[in-house]
């Protein structure tokens, strides 16, 4: 059974941020910067946690995982958006002038 999760994070170090972002991109779709919607099985959720855990500095960083319910239940209908439509978030890059 797959469940919908809303996962957000606040990472203070740019290097750790990029590593977390890459891990998250492999497990879900970006909704906004640092916010992902993921459809995961219990095993996939544990694999994601195992991938994120060693990267985090728990004194400075924070990750929030919200269980929105099963895919074919509440999980599909419980997120509401207003304003700009959802578009793929482009990875941040440095611009040298």
N, CA, C and O atoms as a CHARMM CRD file, in Angstrom:
* protein
*
  388
    1    1 UNK  N      0.83000  -1.18000   0.00000 PROA 1      0.00000
    2    1 UNK  CA     0.00000   0.00000   0.00000 PROA 1      0.00000
    3    1 UNK  C      0.87900   1.24900   0.00000 PROA 1      0.00000
    4    1 UNK  O      1.84800   1.34000   0.75300 PROA 1      0.00000
    5    2 UNK  N      0.53000   2.20000  -0.84700 PROA 2      0.00000
    6    2 UNK  CA     1.30200   3.43100  -0.94900 PROA 2      0.00000
    7    2 UNK  C      0.54900   4.56500  -0.25600 PROA 2      0.00000
    8    2 UNK  O     -0.67800   4.65100  -0.30400 PROA 2      0.00000
    9    3 UNK  N      1.32100   5.41800   0.38000 PROA 3      0.00000
   10    3 UNK  CA     0.78500   6.53200   1.14600 PROA 3      0.00000
   11    3 UNK  C      1.36600   7.82600   0.59500 PROA 3      0.00000
   12    3 UNK  O      2.50500   7.85800   0.12900 PROA 3      0.00000
   13    4 UNK  N      0.57400   8.89200   0.65300 PROA 4      0.00000
   14    4 UNK  CA     1.03800  10.20900   0.22700 PROA 4      0.00000
   15    4 UNK  C      1.63100  10.91900   1.43700 PROA 4      0.00000
   16    4 UNK  O      1.01200  10.98300   2.49900 PROA 4      0.00000
   17    5 UNK  N      2.83200  11.45100   1.26400 PROA 5      0.00000
   18    5 UNK  CA     3.51000  12.20900   2.31400 PROA 5      0.00000
   19    5 UNK  C      3.85200  13.59300   1.79300 PROA 5      0.00000
   20    5 UNK  O      4.21900  13.75500   0.62900 PROA 5      0.00000
   21    6 UNK  N      3.73000  14.57600   2.64700 PROA 6      0.00000
   22    6 UNK  CA     4.22900  15.91800   2.38300 PROA 6      0.00000
   23    6 UNK  C      5.49200  16.05100   3.21700 PROA 6      0.00000
   24    6 UNK  O      5.44800  15.94600   4.44200 PROA 6      0.00000
   25    7 UNK  N      6.61100  16.28000   2.55700 PROA 7      0.00000
   26    7 UNK  CA     7.89300  16.34700   3.25400 PROA 7      0.00000
   27    7 UNK  C      8.51500  17.70600   2.98200 PROA 7      0.00000
   28    7 UNK  O      8.68500  18.10600   1.83000 PROA 7      0.00000
   29    8 UNK  N      8.84900  18.40300   4.04700 PROA 8      0.00000
   30    8 UNK  CA     9.51800  19.69600   3.90400 PROA 8      0.00000
   31    8 UNK  C     10.76700  19.69100   4.76600 PROA 8      0.00000
   32    8 UNK  O     10.88900  18.91700   5.71500 PROA 8      0.00000
   33    9 UNK  N     11.68600  20.56800   4.41600 PROA 9      0.00000
   34    9 UNK  CA    12.94600  20.59900   5.14600 PROA 9      0.00000
   35    9 UNK  C     13.50800  22.00700   5.16600 PROA 9      0.00000
   36    9 UNK  O     13.24900  22.81700   4.27600 PROA 9      0.00000
   37   10 UNK  N     14.27900  22.27700   6.20000 PROA 10     0.00000
   38   10 UNK  CA    14.98000  23.54900   6.38000 PROA 10     0.00000
   39   10 UNK  C     16.42300  23.18300   6.68600 PROA 10     0.00000
   40   10 UNK  O     16.73700  22.75700   7.79800 PROA 10     0.00000
   41   11 UNK  N     17.29400  23.34500   5.71100 PROA 11     0.00000
   42   11 UNK  CA    18.68900  22.93800   5.81700 PROA 11     0.00000
   43   11 UNK  C     19.55600  24.19100   5.76300 PROA 11     0.00000
   44   11 UNK  O     19.42400  24.99600   4.84000 PROA 11     0.00000
   45   12 UNK  N     20.43800  24.36300   6.73800 PROA 12     0.00000
   46   12 UNK  CA    21.20900  25.60100   6.84800 PROA 12     0.00000
   47   12 UNK  C     22.44100  25.64800   5.95600 PROA 12     0.00000
   48   12 UNK  O     22.87100  26.73600   5.57100 PROA 12     0.00000
   49   13 UNK  N     23.01200  24.52100   5.62200 PROA 13     0.00000
   50   13 UNK  CA    24.24900  24.46500   4.83800 PROA 13     0.00000
   51   13 UNK  C     23.91300  24.18400   3.36700 PROA 13     0.00000
   52   13 UNK  O     23.22600  23.20400   3.08000 PROA 13     0.00000
   53   14 UNK  N     24.37800  25.01700   2.43300 PROA 14     0.00000
   54   14 UNK  CA    24.07700  24.79400   1.01300 PROA 14     0.00000
   55   14 UNK  C     24.50600  23.41600   0.50300 PROA 14     0.00000
   56   14 UNK  O     23.80600  22.82600  -0.32000 PROA 14     0.00000
   57   15 UNK  N     25.62100  22.90400   0.96700 PROA 15     0.00000
   58   15 UNK  CA    26.09400  21.58600   0.52500 PROA 15     0.00000
   59   15 UNK  C     25.11700  20.49400   0.97800 PROA 15     0.00000
   60   15 UNK  O     24.74900  19.61800   0.19500 PROA 15     0.00000
   61   16 UNK  N     24.70500  20.55500   2.24400 PROA 16     0.00000
   62   16 UNK  CA    23.73300  19.57600   2.74700 PROA 16     0.00000
   63   16 UNK  C     22.38600  19.75800   2.05000 PROA 16     0.00000
   64   16 UNK  O     21.70200  18.77700   1.75700 PROA 16     0.00000
   65   17 UNK  N     22.00200  21.00000   1.78400 PROA 17     0.00000
   66   17 UNK  CA    20.74100  21.28400   1.08900 PROA 17     0.00000
   67   17 UNK  C     20.71300  20.57900  -0.26900 PROA 17     0.00000
   68   17 UNK  O     19.72200  19.93300  -0.61100 PROA 17     0.00000
   69   18 UNK  N     21.79600  20.70100  -1.04300 PROA 18     0.00000
   70   18 UNK  CA    21.85400  20.06300  -2.36200 PROA 18     0.00000
   71   18 UNK  C     21.76000  18.54600  -2.25200 PROA 18     0.00000
   72   18 UNK  O     21.09500  17.90500  -3.06700 PROA 18     0.00000
   73   19 UNK  N     22.41400  17.97400  -1.26100 PROA 19     0.00000
   74   19 UNK  CA    22.36800  16.51900  -1.08800 PROA 19     0.00000
   75   19 UNK  C     20.95400  16.05700  -0.70800 PROA 19     0.00000
   76   19 UNK  O     20.46600  15.04500  -1.21100 PROA 19     0.00000
   77   20 UNK  N     20.31000  16.80700   0.18000 PROA 20     0.00000
   78   20 UNK  CA    18.93400  16.47500   0.57600 PROA 20     0.00000
   79   20 UNK  C     18.00300  16.60800  -0.63100 PROA 20     0.00000
   80   20 UNK  O     17.16400  15.74100  -0.87400 PROA 20     0.00000
   81   21 UNK  N     18.15900  17.70100  -1.38400 PROA 21     0.00000
   82   21 UNK  CA    17.31200  17.93400  -2.56100 PROA 21     0.00000
   83   21 UNK  C     17.44200  16.78100  -3.55800 PROA 21     0.00000
   84   21 UNK  O     16.43700  16.29900  -4.07900 PROA 21     0.00000
   85   22 UNK  N     18.67000  16.33800  -3.82500 PROA 22     0.00000
   86   22 UNK  CA    18.88200  15.23100  -4.76400 PROA 22     0.00000
   87   22 UNK  C     18.22400  13.94600  -4.25900 PROA 22     0.00000
   88   22 UNK  O     17.61800  13.21200  -5.04000 PROA 22     0.00000
   89   23 UNK  N     18.33900  13.67500  -2.97400 PROA 23     0.00000
   90   23 UNK  CA    17.68400  12.48800  -2.40600 PROA 23     0.00000
   91   23 UNK  C     16.17000  12.59200  -2.53200 PROA 23     0.00000
   92   23 UNK  O     15.50400  11.62100  -2.89000 PROA 23     0.00000
   93   24 UNK  N     15.63300  13.76100  -2.23800 PROA 24     0.00000
   94   24 UNK  CA    14.18700  13.95200  -2.30500 PROA 24     0.00000
   95   24 UNK  C     13.67800  13.82400  -3.73500 PROA 24     0.00000
   96   24 UNK  O     12.61300  13.24700  -3.95700 PROA 24     0.00000
   97   25 UNK  N     14.41800  14.35000  -4.71000 PROA 25     0.00000
   98   25 UNK  CA    13.98600  14.27200  -6.10800 PROA 25     0.00000
   99   25 UNK  C     13.82800  12.83700  -6.57500 PROA 25     0.00000
  100   25 UNK  O     13.01900  12.55500  -7.45900 PROA 25     0.00000
  101   26 UNK  N     14.58800  11.93500  -5.99200 PROA 26     0.00000
  102   26 UNK  CA    14.46200  10.53400  -6.35300 PROA 26     0.00000
  103   26 UNK  C     13.25800   9.84700  -5.72800 PROA 26     0.00000
  104   26 UNK  O     12.95500   8.70200  -6.06000 PROA 26     0.00000
  105   27 UNK  N     12.56400  10.54600  -4.81700 PROA 27     0.00000
  106   27 UNK  CA    11.44800   9.92100  -4.10100 PROA 27     0.00000
  107   27 UNK  C     10.10900  10.63400  -4.27400 PROA 27     0.00000
  108   27 UNK  O      9.07200  10.09700  -3.88300 PROA 27     0.00000
  109   28 UNK  N     10.11700  11.82900  -4.85100 PROA 28     0.00000
  110   28 UNK  CA     8.86200  12.56000  -4.96700 PROA 28     0.00000
  111   28 UNK  C      8.97800  13.71600  -5.92800 PROA 28     0.00000
  112   28 UNK  O      9.99300  13.89000  -6.60300 PROA 28     0.00000
  113   29 UNK  N      7.91900  14.50800  -5.97900 PROA 29     0.00000
  114   29 UNK  CA     7.89200  15.64900  -6.88000 PROA 29     0.00000
  115   29 UNK  C      7.91800  16.94200  -6.07400 PROA 29     0.00000
  116   29 UNK  O      7.19000  17.07200  -5.09000 PROA 29     0.00000
  117   30 UNK  N      8.75500  17.90500  -6.48500 PROA 30     0.00000
  118   30 UNK  CA     8.83200  19.16700  -5.74600 PROA 30     0.00000
  119   30 UNK  C      7.55400  19.98300  -5.93700 PROA 30     0.00000
  120   30 UNK  O      7.05200  20.11700  -7.05300 PROA 30     0.00000
  121   31 UNK  N      7.04100  20.52300  -4.84200 PROA 31     0.00000
  122   31 UNK  CA     5.85800  21.37500  -4.88000 PROA 31     0.00000
  123   31 UNK  C      6.27200  22.84300  -4.80200 PROA 31     0.00000
  124   31 UNK  O      5.72100  23.69300  -5.50100 PROA 31     0.00000
  125   32 UNK  N      7.23400  23.12100  -3.95500 PROA 32     0.00000
  126   32 UNK  CA     7.84400  24.43200  -3.77500 PROA 32     0.00000
  127   32 UNK  C      9.27100  24.15400  -3.34500 PROA 32     0.00000
  128   32 UNK  O      9.65200  23.00000  -3.15000 PROA 32     0.00000
  129   33 UNK  N     10.06600  25.21300  -3.19500 PROA 33     0.00000
  130   33 UNK  CA    11.41300  24.98700  -2.68300 PROA 33     0.00000
  131   33 UNK  C     11.30200  24.31100  -1.32200 PROA 33     0.00000
  132   33 UNK  O     10.57400  24.78400  -0.44900 PROA 33     0.00000
  133   34 UNK  N     12.00000  23.23800  -1.14400 PROA 34     0.00000
  134   34 UNK  CA    12.08000  22.50400   0.12300 PROA 34     0.00000
  135   34 UNK  C     10.77800  21.82400   0.54000 PROA 34     0.00000
  136   34 UNK  O     10.62100  21.46900   1.70800 PROA 34     0.00000
  137   35 UNK  N      9.84700  21.63600  -0.38900 PROA 35     0.00000
  138   35 UNK  CA     8.59200  20.93600  -0.09200 PROA 35     0.00000
  139   35 UNK  C      8.33000  19.92600  -1.21200 PROA 35     0.00000
  140   35 UNK  O      8.29600  20.28600  -2.38800 PROA 35     0.00000
  141   36 UNK  N      8.14700  18.66200  -0.83200 PROA 36     0.00000
  142   36 UNK  CA     7.91800  17.59300  -1.80000 PROA 36     0.00000
  143   36 UNK  C      6.65300  16.82500  -1.45800 PROA 36     0.00000
  144   36 UNK  O      6.29300  16.68100  -0.28900 PROA 36     0.00000
  145   37 UNK  N      5.98200  16.33300  -2.49700 PROA 37     0.00000
  146   37 UNK  CA     4.87200  15.39500  -2.34400 PROA 37     0.00000
  147   37 UNK  C      5.40700  14.04300  -2.79300 PROA 37     0.00000
  148   37 UNK  O      5.89200  13.90200  -3.91600 PROA 37     0.00000
  149   38 UNK  N      5.31800  13.05800  -1.91900 PROA 38     0.00000
  150   38 UNK  CA     5.88400  11.74000  -2.20200 PROA 38     0.00000
  151   38 UNK  C      4.81700  10.66600  -2.02800 PROA 38     0.00000
  152   38 UNK  O      4.04700  10.69300  -1.06800 PROA 38     0.00000
  153   39 UNK  N      4.77900   9.73000  -2.95600 PROA 39     0.00000
  154   39 UNK  CA     3.92600   8.54600  -2.84500 PROA 39     0.00000
  155   39 UNK  C      4.85200   7.38400  -2.54300 PROA 39     0.00000
  156   39 UNK  O      5.59600   6.93900  -3.41700 PROA 39     0.00000
  157   40 UNK  N      4.81500   6.88700  -1.30900 PROA 40     0.00000
  158   40 UNK  CA     5.79700   5.90900  -0.85600 PROA 40     0.00000
  159   40 UNK  C      5.14800   4.72400  -0.15400 PROA 40     0.00000
  160   40 UNK  O      4.12200   4.85900   0.51200 PROA 40     0.00000
  161   41 UNK  N      5.76300   3.57200  -0.31600 PROA 41     0.00000
  162   41 UNK  CA     5.41200   2.41300   0.50400 PROA 41     0.00000
  163   41 UNK  C      6.14200   2.56500   1.83800 PROA 41     0.00000
  164   41 UNK  O      6.97600   3.45700   1.98800 PROA 41     0.00000
  165   42 UNK  N      5.83700   1.71200   2.79500 PROA 42     0.00000
  166   42 UNK  CA     6.53900   1.76500   4.08200 PROA 42     0.00000
  167   42 UNK  C      8.03800   1.56300   3.89400 PROA 42     0.00000
  168   42 UNK  O      8.84500   2.22600   4.54500 PROA 42     0.00000
  169   43 UNK  N      8.40700   0.64300   3.00200 PROA 43     0.00000
  170   43 UNK  CA     9.82100   0.36500   2.76600 PROA 43     0.00000
  171   43 UNK  C     10.51900   1.56300   2.10400 PROA 43     0.00000
  172   43 UNK  O     11.64800   1.90000   2.46200 PROA 43     0.00000
  173   44 UNK  N      9.85000   2.20000   1.14200 PROA 44     0.00000
  174   44 UNK  CA    10.43400   3.36900   0.47300 PROA 44     0.00000
  175   44 UNK  C     10.59300   4.53600   1.43800 PROA 44     0.00000
  176   44 UNK  O     11.58000   5.26900   1.37100 PROA 44     0.00000
  177   45 UNK  N      9.62200   4.71200   2.34000 PROA 45     0.00000
  178   45 UNK  CA     9.73900   5.76700   3.34200 PROA 45     0.00000
  179   45 UNK  C     10.95000   5.51800   4.22800 PROA 45     0.00000
  180   45 UNK  O     11.70200   6.44600   4.52400 PROA 45     0.00000
  181   46 UNK  N     11.14300   4.28900   4.64900 PROA 46     0.00000
  182   46 UNK  CA    12.30100   3.96900   5.48700 PROA 46     0.00000
  183   46 UNK  C     13.60600   4.17700   4.71600 PROA 46     0.00000
  184   46 UNK  O     14.58400   4.66500   5.28200 PROA 46     0.00000
  185   47 UNK  N     13.63000   3.81300   3.43900 PROA 47     0.00000
  186   47 UNK  CA    14.82400   4.03200   2.61800 PROA 47     0.00000
  187   47 UNK  C     15.13100   5.51900   2.49400 PROA 47     0.00000
  188   47 UNK  O     16.29400   5.92100   2.54100 PROA 47     0.00000
  189   48 UNK  N     14.09400   6.33500   2.33700 PROA 48     0.00000
  190   48 UNK  CA    14.29500   7.78200   2.25900 PROA 48     0.00000
  191   48 UNK  C     14.85400   8.31200   3.57500 PROA 48     0.00000
  192   48 UNK  O     15.80600   9.09200   3.58000 PROA 48     0.00000
  193   49 UNK  N     14.26500   7.89100   4.68500 PROA 49     0.00000
  194   49 UNK  CA    14.76900   8.31800   5.99400 PROA 49     0.00000
  195   49 UNK  C     16.22400   7.90400   6.17300 PROA 49     0.00000
  196   49 UNK  O     17.03700   8.67600   6.68300 PROA 49     0.00000
  197   50 UNK  N     16.55200   6.67900   5.75200 PROA 50     0.00000
  198   50 UNK  CA    17.93200   6.19400   5.86600 PROA 50     0.00000
  199   50 UNK  C     18.88700   7.01100   5.00300 PROA 50     0.00000
  200   50 UNK  O     20.05200   7.17800   5.36200 PROA 50     0.00000
  201   51 UNK  N     18.40600   7.52100   3.86700 PROA 51     0.00000
  202   51 UNK  CA    19.24600   8.35000   2.99600 PROA 51     0.00000
  203   51 UNK  C     19.43600   9.75000   3.56800 PROA 51     0.00000
  204   51 UNK  O     20.51200  10.33000   3.43100 PROA 51     0.00000
  205   52 UNK  N     18.40300  10.30000   4.21000 PROA 52     0.00000
  206   52 UNK  CA    18.47000  11.67200   4.72800 PROA 52     0.00000
  207   52 UNK  C     19.22800  11.75700   6.04700 PROA 52     0.00000
  208   52 UNK  O     19.96300  12.71600   6.28400 PROA 52     0.00000
  209   53 UNK  N     19.05100  10.76500   6.89600 PROA 53     0.00000
  210   53 UNK  CA    19.58500  10.80600   8.26500 PROA 53     0.00000
  211   53 UNK  C     21.07100  11.15500   8.33600 PROA 53     0.00000
  212   53 UNK  O     21.43300  12.04700   9.10400 PROA 53     0.00000
  213   54 UNK  N     21.95700  10.49100   7.56800 PROA 54     0.00000
  214   54 UNK  CA    23.38800  10.79100   7.70600 PROA 54     0.00000
  215   54 UNK  C     23.78600  12.17100   7.18200 PROA 54     0.00000
  216   54 UNK  O     24.85900  12.67300   7.51900 PROA 54     0.00000
  217   55 UNK  N     22.94000  12.78400   6.36700 PROA 55     0.00000
  218   55 UNK  CA    23.26000  14.09500   5.79600 PROA 55     0.00000
  219   55 UNK  C     22.91400  15.21900   6.76600 PROA 55     0.00000
  220   55 UNK  O     23.57400  16.25800   6.77100 PROA 55     0.00000
  221   56 UNK  N     21.89900  15.02400   7.57300 PROA 56     0.00000
  222   56 UNK  CA    21.38400  16.08000   8.44800 PROA 56     0.00000
  223   56 UNK  C     22.31300  16.39700   9.60700 PROA 56     0.00000
  224   56 UNK  O     22.99300  15.52300  10.14600 PROA 56     0.00000
  225   57 UNK  N     22.32300  17.66200   9.97100 PROA 57     0.00000
  226   57 UNK  CA    22.94000  18.10500  11.21600 PROA 57     0.00000
  227   57 UNK  C     21.76200  18.46300  12.12800 PROA 57     0.00000
  228   57 UNK  O     21.14600  19.51600  11.96000 PROA 57     0.00000
  229   58 UNK  N     21.45300  17.60900  13.07200 PROA 58     0.00000
  230   58 UNK  CA    20.24000  17.77800  13.87900 PROA 58     0.00000
  231   58 UNK  C     20.28100  18.99000  14.79600 PROA 58     0.00000
  232   58 UNK  O     19.25200  19.37500  15.35000 PROA 58     0.00000
  233   59 UNK  N     21.44400  19.59600  14.96600 PROA 59     0.00000
  234   59 UNK  CA    21.53200  20.82900  15.74900 PROA 59     0.00000
  235   59 UNK  C     21.13200  22.04900  14.91900 PROA 59     0.00000
  236   59 UNK  O     20.80700  23.09700  15.47700 PROA 59     0.00000
  237   60 UNK  N     21.15300  21.91800  13.57700 PROA 60     0.00000
  238   60 UNK  CA    20.89200  23.06800  12.70900 PROA 60     0.00000
  239   60 UNK  C     19.74200  22.84700  11.72400 PROA 60     0.00000
  240   60 UNK  O     19.07700  23.80700  11.33200 PROA 60     0.00000
  241   61 UNK  N     19.50100  21.61400  11.32400 PROA 61     0.00000
  242   61 UNK  CA    18.54800  21.31100  10.25600 PROA 61     0.00000
  243   61 UNK  C     17.25400  20.72900  10.81900 PROA 61     0.00000
  244   61 UNK  O     17.17800  20.30400  11.97200 PROA 61     0.00000
  245   62 UNK  N     16.23200  20.73100   9.94500 PROA 62     0.00000
  246   62 UNK  CA    14.93800  20.18600  10.35400 PROA 62     0.00000
  247   62 UNK  C     14.24000  19.57600   9.14200 PROA 62     0.00000
  248   62 UNK  O     14.27400  20.14500   8.05100 PROA 62     0.00000
  249   63 UNK  N     13.61200  18.42800   9.33300 PROA 63     0.00000
  250   63 UNK  CA    12.79600  17.77200   8.30800 PROA 63     0.00000
  251   63 UNK  C     11.43300  17.48500   8.92700 PROA 63     0.00000
  252   63 UNK  O     11.34300  17.03100  10.06800 PROA 63     0.00000
  253   64 UNK  N     10.37200  17.75300   8.16400 PROA 64     0.00000
  254   64 UNK  CA     9.02100  17.45900   8.62400 PROA 64     0.00000
  255   64 UNK  C      8.38500  16.48700   7.62900 PROA 64     0.00000
  256   64 UNK  O      8.38800  16.74100   6.42400 PROA 64     0.00000
  257   65 UNK  N      7.84400  15.38600   8.12500 PROA 65     0.00000
  258   65 UNK  CA     7.17200  14.38900   7.29600 PROA 65     0.00000
  259   65 UNK  C      5.72400  14.30200   7.76600 PROA 65     0.00000
  260   65 UNK  O      5.45700  13.95900   8.91800 PROA 65     0.00000
  261   66 UNK  N      4.78700  14.61600   6.86200 PROA 66     0.00000
  262   66 UNK  CA     3.36200  14.60400   7.18900 PROA 66     0.00000
  263   66 UNK  C      2.69000  13.49800   6.37900 PROA 66     0.00000
  264   66 UNK  O      2.75900  13.49700   5.15000 PROA 66     0.00000
  265   67 UNK  N      2.04400  12.56400   7.06100 PROA 67     0.00000
  266   67 UNK  CA     1.30500  11.47400   6.42600 PROA 67     0.00000
  267   67 UNK  C     -0.06400  12.01500   6.02200 PROA 67     0.00000
  268   67 UNK  O     -0.87300  12.36900   6.88000 PROA 67     0.00000
  269   68 UNK  N     -0.32600  12.07800   4.70200 PROA 68     0.00000
  270   68 UNK  CA    -1.59200  12.61400   4.20600 PROA 68     0.00000
  271   68 UNK  C     -2.62400  11.52800   3.92000 PROA 68     0.00000
  272   68 UNK  O     -3.76700  11.83400   3.58000 PROA 68     0.00000
  273   69 UNK  N     -2.23700  10.28400   4.05300 PROA 69     0.00000
  274   69 UNK  CA    -3.18000   9.19000   3.85300 PROA 69     0.00000
  275   69 UNK  C     -2.87500   8.38000   2.60900 PROA 69     0.00000
  276   69 UNK  O     -1.94500   8.68300   1.86100 PROA 69     0.00000
  277   70 UNK  N     -3.67100   7.35100   2.40300 PROA 70     0.00000
  278   70 UNK  CA    -3.48500   6.45000   1.27000 PROA 70     0.00000
  279   70 UNK  C     -3.71500   7.17600  -0.05400 PROA 70     0.00000
  280   70 UNK  O     -4.48500   8.13400  -0.12500 PROA 70     0.00000
  281   71 UNK  N     -3.03800   6.70600  -1.09400 PROA 71     0.00000
  282   71 UNK  CA    -3.13000   7.33800  -2.41000 PROA 71     0.00000
  283   71 UNK  C     -4.56800   7.39700  -2.89800 PROA 71     0.00000
  284   71 UNK  O     -5.00800   8.43600  -3.39100 PROA 71     0.00000
  285   72 UNK  N     -5.30200   6.31300  -2.77300 PROA 72     0.00000
  286   72 UNK  CA    -6.66400   6.27200  -3.30100 PROA 72     0.00000
  287   72 UNK  C     -7.69400   6.77400  -2.29500 PROA 72     0.00000
  288   72 UNK  O     -8.89600   6.60400  -2.50300 PROA 72     0.00000
  289   73 UNK  N     -7.24700   7.37200  -1.23700 PROA 73     0.00000
  290   73 UNK  CA    -8.15200   7.91800  -0.23100 PROA 73     0.00000
  291   73 UNK  C     -7.94000   9.41200  -0.08700 PROA 73     0.00000
  292   73 UNK  O     -7.87400  10.14400  -1.07500 PROA 73     0.00000
  293   74 UNK  N     -7.83600   9.84400   1.12800 PROA 74     0.00000
  294   74 UNK  CA    -7.67800  11.25500   1.45100 PROA 74     0.00000
  295   74 UNK  C     -6.40300  11.84900   0.85800 PROA 74     0.00000
  296   74 UNK  O     -6.36600  13.03900   0.54500 PROA 74     0.00000
  297   75 UNK  N     -5.35600  11.03400   0.69800 PROA 75     0.00000
  298   75 UNK  CA    -4.06300  11.52000   0.23800 PROA 75     0.00000
  299   75 UNK  C     -4.09200  12.24100  -1.09400 PROA 75     0.00000
  300   75 UNK  O     -3.27700  13.13100  -1.33300 PROA 75     0.00000
  301   76 UNK  N     -5.03000  11.86600  -1.97500 PROA 76     0.00000
  302   76 UNK  CA    -5.11900  12.51100  -3.28300 PROA 76     0.00000
  303   76 UNK  C     -5.84500  13.84900  -3.23900 PROA 76     0.00000
  304   76 UNK  O     -5.64000  14.68300  -4.12000 PROA 76     0.00000
  305   77 UNK  N     -6.67700  14.07000  -2.24900 PROA 77     0.00000
  306   77 UNK  CA    -7.55100  15.23900  -2.25600 PROA 77     0.00000
  307   77 UNK  C     -7.29500  16.24500  -1.14300 PROA 77     0.00000
  308   77 UNK  O     -8.03100  17.22600  -1.03700 PROA 77     0.00000
  309   78 UNK  N     -6.29100  16.04200  -0.31900 PROA 78     0.00000
  310   78 UNK  CA    -6.17400  16.88200   0.87100 PROA 78     0.00000
  311   78 UNK  C     -5.22900  18.07500   0.70100 PROA 78     0.00000
  312   78 UNK  O     -5.03900  18.83900   1.64700 PROA 78     0.00000
  313   79 UNK  N     -4.63400  18.25100  -0.48300 PROA 79     0.00000
  314   79 UNK  CA    -3.77600  19.41300  -0.71100 PROA 79     0.00000
  315   79 UNK  C     -4.51600  20.36300  -1.63900 PROA 79     0.00000
  316   79 UNK  O     -4.96400  19.96600  -2.71500 PROA 79     0.00000
  317   80 UNK  N     -4.64000  21.60900  -1.22400 PROA 80     0.00000
  318   80 UNK  CA    -5.32800  22.62200  -2.01700 PROA 80     0.00000
  319   80 UNK  C     -4.34500  23.74700  -2.31300 PROA 80     0.00000
  320   80 UNK  O     -3.61800  24.19500  -1.42600 PROA 80     0.00000
  321   81 UNK  N     -4.32500  24.19700  -3.55700 PROA 81     0.00000
  322   81 UNK  CA    -3.42300  25.27700  -3.95300 PROA 81     0.00000
  323   81 UNK  C     -4.21600  26.48000  -4.41100 PROA 81     0.00000
  324   81 UNK  O     -5.27000  26.34400  -5.03200 PROA 81     0.00000
  325   82 UNK  N     -3.70900  27.65000  -4.10200 PROA 82     0.00000
  326   82 UNK  CA    -4.24400  28.91000  -4.59300 PROA 82     0.00000
  327   82 UNK  C     -3.10200  29.65600  -5.25600 PROA 82     0.00000
  328   82 UNK  O     -1.94300  29.46200  -4.88900 PROA 82     0.00000
  329   83 UNK  N     -3.40500  30.49700  -6.21600 PROA 83     0.00000
  330   83 UNK  CA    -2.35500  31.31700  -6.83200 PROA 83     0.00000
  331   83 UNK  C     -1.68300  30.60900  -7.99300 PROA 83     0.00000
  332   83 UNK  O     -2.32500  29.88400  -8.75300 PROA 83     0.00000
  333   84 UNK  N     -0.39800  30.82600  -8.11900 PROA 84     0.00000
  334   84 UNK  CA     0.38400  30.30100  -9.23600 PROA 84     0.00000
  335   84 UNK  C      0.22000  28.79100  -9.35500 PROA 84     0.00000
  336   84 UNK  O      0.21600  28.08700  -8.34500 PROA 84     0.00000
  337   85 UNK  N      0.08400  28.28500 -10.58800 PROA 85     0.00000
  338   85 UNK  CA    -0.01400  26.83300 -10.75800 PROA 85     0.00000
  339   85 UNK  C      1.29700  26.14800 -10.40200 PROA 85     0.00000
  340   85 UNK  O      2.36100  26.76800 -10.40600 PROA 85     0.00000
  341   86 UNK  N      1.20500  24.86800 -10.09700 PROA 86     0.00000
  342   86 UNK  CA     2.39000  24.09200  -9.76100 PROA 86     0.00000
  343   86 UNK  C      3.21300  23.89700 -11.02600 PROA 86     0.00000
  344   86 UNK  O      2.70000  23.45700 -12.05400 PROA 86     0.00000
  345   87 UNK  N      4.48000  24.22600 -10.93700 PROA 87     0.00000
  346   87 UNK  CA     5.41500  23.97500 -12.03100 PROA 87     0.00000
  347   87 UNK  C      6.63400  23.29600 -11.43800 PROA 87     0.00000
  348   87 UNK  O      6.89200  23.39200 -10.23900 PROA 87     0.00000
  349   88 UNK  N      7.37000  22.61900 -12.27800 PROA 88     0.00000
  350   88 UNK  CA     8.58300  21.95400 -11.79600 PROA 88     0.00000
  351   88 UNK  C      9.55600  23.00200 -11.27100 PROA 88     0.00000
  352   88 UNK  O      9.82600  24.00200 -11.93500 PROA 88     0.00000
  353   89 UNK  N     10.07100  22.76600 -10.08800 PROA 89     0.00000
  354   89 UNK  CA    11.03400  23.67800  -9.48100 PROA 89     0.00000
  355   89 UNK  C     12.39100  23.41600 -10.10400 PROA 89     0.00000
  356   89 UNK  O     12.87000  22.28200 -10.11800 PROA 89     0.00000
  357   90 UNK  N     13.00900  24.47100 -10.62100 PROA 90     0.00000
  358   90 UNK  CA    14.33000  24.33800 -11.21900 PROA 90     0.00000
  359   90 UNK  C     15.38200  24.33300 -10.12400 PROA 90     0.00000
  360   90 UNK  O     15.28200  25.09300  -9.16100 PROA 90     0.00000
  361   91 UNK  N     16.39700  23.47700 -10.26500 PROA 91     0.00000
  362   91 UNK  CA    17.46700  23.46500  -9.26200 PROA 91     0.00000
  363   91 UNK  C     18.17200  24.81600  -9.22000 PROA 91     0.00000
  364   91 UNK  O     18.34200  25.47400 -10.24600 PROA 91     0.00000
  365   92 UNK  N     18.57200  25.21100  -8.04300 PROA 92     0.00000
  366   92 UNK  CA    19.28300  26.47600  -7.88400 PROA 92     0.00000
  367   92 UNK  C     20.69500  26.33700  -8.43500 PROA 92     0.00000
  368   92 UNK  O     21.35700  25.31700  -8.24300 PROA 92     0.00000
  369   93 UNK  N     21.13800  27.37800  -9.12000 PROA 93     0.00000
  370   93 UNK  CA    22.50200  27.39100  -9.63700 PROA 93     0.00000
  371   93 UNK  C     23.14700  28.72300  -9.31100 PROA 93     0.00000
  372   93 UNK  O     22.46000  29.71800  -9.08100 PROA 93     0.00000
  373   94 UNK  N     24.44800  28.73500  -9.29300 PROA 94     0.00000
  374   94 UNK  CA    25.18400  29.96800  -9.02100 PROA 94     0.00000
  375   94 UNK  C     25.37300  30.73700 -10.32000 PROA 94     0.00000
  376   94 UNK  O     25.58500  30.14200 -11.37700 PROA 94     0.00000
  377   95 UNK  N     25.29600  32.05600 -10.23900 PROA 95     0.00000
  378   95 UNK  CA    25.56500  32.92300 -11.37100 PROA 95     0.00000
  379   95 UNK  C     26.79100  33.75200 -11.03400 PROA 95     0.00000
  380   95 UNK  O     26.81000  34.48000 -10.04200 PROA 95     0.00000
  381   96 UNK  N     27.81100  33.63500 -11.86900 PROA 96     0.00000
  382   96 UNK  CA    29.04400  34.38700 -11.64700 PROA 96     0.00000
  383   96 UNK  C     29.05600  35.56100 -12.60800 PROA 96     0.00000
  384   96 UNK  O     28.93400  35.39300 -13.82200 PROA 96     0.00000
  385   97 UNK  N     29.20400  36.74500 -12.04900 PROA 97     0.00000
  386   97 UNK  CA    29.19100  37.96700 -12.86500 PROA 97     0.00000
  387   97 UNK  C     30.58500  38.54800 -12.92100 PROA 97     0.00000
  388   97 UNK  O     30.79800  39.58100 -13.55700 PROA 97     0.00000
